[in-house]
Every structure is written in C-alpha cells, then in structure tokens.
Amino acid sequence: MKLEFNRRLKVALLVGGLAVCALLIWSGMQRTESTLQIRASHQGVSMPDGFLVWHHLDANGIRFNSITPDNDALLIKFDSSVQSEAAKAVLYRTLPHGYVIAQQDDDNSATTWLSRLRTQADRIG
C-alpha cells in the first residue's frame, strides 16, 4: 500500500513539474515586445521627426510605447510584433522615400528565432 502511494506521489510530482515547465515555456513565447528602427537609406536624408512618426501611427490607430532617437536612427517600441508590422506598413506608405524601416531583434526574446524564420520565408520565391 505504501509502495502504491509513493508511486502515485512520484507520478503526480512529475505531471506537476511538466505542467510548470509547459507554463513557463508558453509564457516566454507570449513575450512579443518589438522594436522598429528607422534610418536614412543614404547620406543627405535627415531623420524624420519623432512627432511626425507619432502623428502617422496615431492617425492609423497604432499604439506604441516609445519613440527614441538613437545615433542616426529612431527606435519605436511596441507591445507586440503585430503592432510593429502594422506600423512598418504605415510608415513605408506615409514617409517619403529614403528611409529603411527594419525590425530590431531582441536577442533575449524566446520568439526571436520564429520571427527570423518568418522574415526569411517571406523572401523566398
């Protein structure tokens, strides 16, 4: 009887441990914080004003966390990659030509490799 109880306890602890691991992995994958970088594509093009970028994003209902100048670029932080992708499309459409708008990967993100795979798959063909 005691042997049966010990076996059930071990199974319960194993199942509980696996559930905790699965929860930690799932929560790590839910982190989708994203950053866009806007920079000039060639010399002689000045950086767009942060207020101009804010205006375009706000007019299209895209929420962001911050717009920060960083050397010769603007960094725009978003809560999700969905917001970042939407912002990228709006900014390519509304800013004058001469800017590169790129996703800036967060090396600590659990989903970095997934976004890289998706970006690479879009370029095939």
Secondary structure by P-SEA (a helix, b strand, c coil): caaaaaaaaaaaaaaaaaaaaaaaaaaaaacccbbbbbbbcccccccccaaaaaaaaaaaccccccccccccbbbbbbccaaaaaaaaaaaaacccccbbbbbbbcccccaaaaaaaaaaaaacc
